[in-house]
Amino acid sequence: MKILVDAFTIALPVLYFGTVWAYAKAFFKDSPLAKRVKTPLLLLTLAIHLAYLLLRTVLFNHPPITTIFEIMSIISFSITAAYTVIEFQTKVKNTGYFILILAFIFQTFSSFFIEDLSEVKPILRSYLLGIHVSSALLGYAAIAISAVYGFLYLMLYHHIKSNRFGVIYNKLPNLETLEKMSMLSIIVGFTFLTIAIAVGLFWLPRAFEHFSYFDPKLIGTVFIWAMYGIGLGAKRTIGWQGRKIMILSIIAFAVSFFSLTIINVYFSAFHKFY
Amino acid sequence: MNLVAVGINHRTAPLEVREKLWMSSDEIRTAVAAMKGHPFTECFIVSTCNRTELYGLYSGSSDDAPPDIDELKDQLIKVKAPGGPVKREHLYHMISSNAIRHLFKVASGIDSMVIGDIQILSQIKDDFNIAYEEKAAGPLLHRLLQSTYHVGKRTRTETTITEGAVSVSYAAVELANKIFSDLSKKTALLIGAGETGELTAKHLVGRGIGSIFVANRTKAKAEEVVAALGGKAVDFDSLHQMLNQVDIVVSSITSDKFVVTKSDVQRAMKERSNKPLFIIDIGVPRNIDPGANDIENVFLHDMDGISAIIDRNVQKRRAEIPRVNEIVLEELTEFHNWYNSLQVNPTIHDLRTHFEQVRQEEVEKNINRFAAEDRELVDLVTKRIVNKLLHLPTTNLKNGNEETEEEKHKKLHIVRSLFGLHKHPSPKE
């Protein structure tokens, strides 16, 4: 089993590179071969990535959430999984490049530095923690994707406004669809964050002696969750549309990204394990 | 192949000349009926507003000289416009492979005035049917036409030469499809009843736009447009209120000042809670204040913007010409192969090769059953049997002089399909 895990560690960045390459070729060069192979390649990569994570869990006897590089692999997987759902839901197949490149970067970092740890703190062997962390990461992956679609929306918006009819104009889906994809990602992200917070609040106080409701990461996540919740509510009630809501989705993601990074690096009380 | 093509198109004659040669279905019917038999064994005429072309097969062997071209040109002119502005110099002609290649290029759209426009294909089909009904077109031209449709079909499916809007009205609709995902849930307002505006509205209806309103200074004209398109005529004065309700505005009205100002649009956007609004201004001078494009979620495009789309699409279509030419060449080779297979000598050759092959295989398989000294004799006897079997068919194929071209082709075709002699080397090989 160890050999298989090692093989997948090397194979995954290669597979991600191949997938990203196919999506890029299909988008920018219109290559018929790339168009044919990109989705099958995506599904293969996703399947192997899932197998890889499960194998690691069984082999090292803990969910792969104990180091930053294990987390990176999960982030990569979350992005790919969320994108796959969106591609099949919306039938828009040519925006993969812009999203999967993130998954490729995370997985490559992960594969380079990941270690095989069998000895970890007992708390990290908990599968409830696995659910908590996975849904939090899926949530963040989904809002990252929403920001990417927001960014694509703004690009196309400005290209149309300024009469530039190049690759962006030709290949991207229409503005309304991009907006819909971004909003769908936000809803998915919001749902997963809700699960992560619910599981966390229910389980964490029992598992930790030093649990505190004033933990920065907890406050940060609840803040981000509330921000998206208010945004979704406002869209529904005020009827925000188009450019404005897309800019908001990018700002919200940037705020989330920085707050989490800063919290992780500078303040973390009981919520830090590595 | 004894094919000759004579014609006129946008390259050789201006519109006022070539329109003189345009023929209605009835005129085509009379003309092909007159030319059948003499000077042609088979013929058909294609006529559109941009081209009129006559294709004819003349009798005799392929080395024979074609009919007098000048006479053919005069004949075509005489049918429609004797003594008019149409002169021999306005007409071109092509013979044999060049004529076939030309027909294929016409069908592929690369010879069209608007490159990639293959509406001509259905015109060819209709006009050919007339010739077929008149019995002016026979099996050879029928097969040629099948290849021609095939060229058109392959061009459409294997290249992108027909893709991308190259007219103002289509480009406007294409742009609308880049902003909205489902036109059936959107509404449009047509301001003015100019030709291009109406055409754009028509394309929007064709793409399933939810509903359409027409505002014109004279309401009667608006109602006329509505009668043709469907939708609803509204008062010209209510135009500004309409901006709150619709998603797409097409404006093509003659006016020396802006019909819709920036503040009109600003007000409308507020009332429609900033829902995206797409405005196409095809009026000259412009109908809508260009400043409106600065407003968020407003996409205002005038003729310059639309032309940019068209230019780009034309360039993209041009880039496809080499691929189309490849298809034309492939189909040309394919057609030649078929045509050559109809000739007597290659058929006899193929028939003999086929029999000889069977004989050799059987002899090789069984030769070991014979004593060594008999083997040469086996070879000799089997050869003799094959030769005797093939003697009569060969003579019959060769002595078909009294048959018409059509009968000869039919006979050769039957022999080929009976013995499975379909694969025939191309002339180049």
Boltz contact constraints between the chains, C-beta under 6 A:
constraints:
  - contact:
      token1: [A, 160]
      token2: [B, 299]
      max_distance: 6.0
  - contact:
      token1: [A, 163]
      token2: [B, 305]
      max_distance: 6.0
  - contact:
      token1: [A, 163]
      token2: [B, 308]
      max_distance: 6.0
  - contact:
      token1: [A, 165]
      token2: [B, 308]
      max_distance: 6.0
  - contact:
      token1: [A, 165]
      token2: [B, 309]
      max_distance: 6.0
  - contact:
      token1: [A, 165]
      token2: [B, 312]
      max_distance: 6.0
  - contact:
      token1: [A, 174]
      token2: [B, 178]
      max_distance: 6.0
  - contact:
      token1: [A, 174]
      token2: [B, 179]
      max_distance: 6.0
  - contact:
      token1: [A, 174]
      token2: [B, 181]
      max_distance: 6.0
  - contact:
      token1: [A, 175]
      token2: [B, 179]
      max_distance: 6.0
  - contact:
      token1: [A, 176]
      token2: [B, 180]
      max_distance: 6.0
  - contact:
      token1: [A, 176]
      token2: [B, 181]
      max_distance: 6.0
  - contact:
      token1: [A, 177]
      token2: [B, 181]
      max_distance: 6.0
  - contact:
      token1: [A, 239]
      token2: [B, 273]
      max_distance: 6.0
  - contact:
      token1: [A, 241]
      token2: [B, 274]
      max_distance: 6.0
  - contact:
      token1: [A, 241]
      token2: [B, 275]
      max_distance: 6.0
  - contact:
      token1: [A, 242]
      token2: [B, 276]
      max_distance: 6.0
  - contact:
      token1: [A, 242]
      token2: [B, 297]
      max_distance: 6.0
  - contact:
      token1: [A, 243]
      token2: [B, 296]
      max_distance: 6.0
  - contact:
      token1: [A, 243]
      token2: [B, 297]
      max_distance: 6.0
